[in-house]
């Protein structure tokens, strides 16, 4: 399945909506670094794998398992 890598700012908008209260970018980077949210660092920028995150239904544990399976 094709991956859709999105910037952290786009992830915040999609996950929490326009009027939501998202986690700060540093917390999301830490979640990616620790394998809680599927994503990666390319150069100096961090991206979330939106396809893997959606397959998990937003469940962080499932996202972690799917990241290992992809």
N, C-alpha and C positions, 0 to 999 in steps of 0.2 A: 504494500500500500504506500502511496506517495506521501511524503512528509510535507507539512506546511509549517515552516519556521516563521514565527512572528516576533517582532520586538516586544520587549517587556511593557512598553507603554500601550501597545495594541492589546496585549494580553490583559492588562488591567481594565481596559475599556470593554473588551468582550466578556470577561469573567464577572466583573462587578457592575457593568453598565455605566451610563453617563453620570448618574446621581448616586452611585454606590460609594462606599468607602473602601478602596483597595488597599492591599498591603503595600508597603513602600518598595521601591525597586531593589533596595539592598536585601530585604527579606526574600524577595522572589529569586534573586541571584543565589542566595544561600540555599534555598530549596532546590534549585537546579544543581548547584554544586554538591549537595548532599543526596541527590537522586530522588527527592520527594516529588518534584515536578519534572516531567520530561523536557529536556532542552539541552542546549550546548552553548559554549562560547566560541565565537568565530572572530579571531583577531581580538579587539578590545570590546566588542559588542556581545551581548547576551541575547539569546533567542529561546522562545518556548516552542516546543513541538505541539502545535495546536491539534493536529490529527490524533496523536497519541493521548493527549489530554482529554479530547472529546470521547474517544473510545472508552476511557475510564469512567465516563459520566461525571467528571469533576471529583472523583474519589482519589485522594492523594495516594493511598496504598495501592490501588489498582493501577494508577499511572506509573508508579515505581516498578511494578511487576511487568507491565507492558513495555516499559523502556528497555528492560533487560531482554525481552523477547523480540524486539524489533531489530 
